[in-house]
Amino acid sequence: MAKLEAALLRRADAEMHEHFAIAHATFQVETAALAGSCRLRPADVVESRMIVERITT
């Protein structure tokens, strides 16, 4: 799983650079359980699986 996570973060970083010219992106990664219990989470937050599907396709 760690290799997959590292590959996903490298891909996400490359996509941010390519599409938005962001040279150094910072990502917050959390589990669904932690995200669901966060009191600061906005109601319109995008689910992480949607982001992963978009990046990996």
C-alpha positions in Angstrom: 0.0 0.0 0.0 2.8 2.4 0.7 4.1 2.1 -2.8 0.7 2.9 -4.2 0.3 5.9 -1.9 3.8 7.2 -2.9 2.9 6.7 -6.6 -0.4 8.5 -6.1 1.3 11.5 -4.4 3.9 11.7 -7.2 1.2 11.6 -9.8 -0.9 14.2 -8.0 2.1 16.5 -7.6 2.9 16.1 -11.3 -0.7 16.9 -12.3 -0.8 20.0 -10.1 2.4 21.2 -11.7 1.3 20.4 -15.3 -2.2 21.8 -15.1 -1.8 24.7 -12.6 2.0 25.5 -12.7 2.2 24.7 -9.0 5.9 24.0 -8.3 5.4 22.6 -4.7 2.0 21.2 -3.8 1.1 20.2 -0.3 -1.5 17.5 0.2 -3.6 16.5 3.2 -4.4 12.8 3.2 -6.8 11.3 5.7 -9.0 8.3 6.1 -12.7 8.5 5.4 -13.4 7.9 9.0 -11.2 10.8 10.1 -12.5 13.1 7.4 -16.2 12.3 8.3 -15.6 13.2 11.9 -13.7 16.5 11.3 -15.7 19.5 12.6 -14.0 21.8 10.2 -15.0 19.7 7.1 -17.3 21.8 4.8 -20.6 20.2 3.7 -19.5 20.4 0.0 -16.2 18.6 0.4 -15.2 16.3 -2.5 -14.8 12.7 -1.5 -11.2 11.4 -1.8 -12.1 8.4 -3.9 -13.4 10.7 -6.6 -10.1 12.5 -6.6 -8.1 9.2 -6.7 -10.3 7.9 -9.6 -9.7 11.1 -11.6 -5.9 11.1 -11.0 -5.5 7.4 -11.8 -7.4 7.4 -15.0 
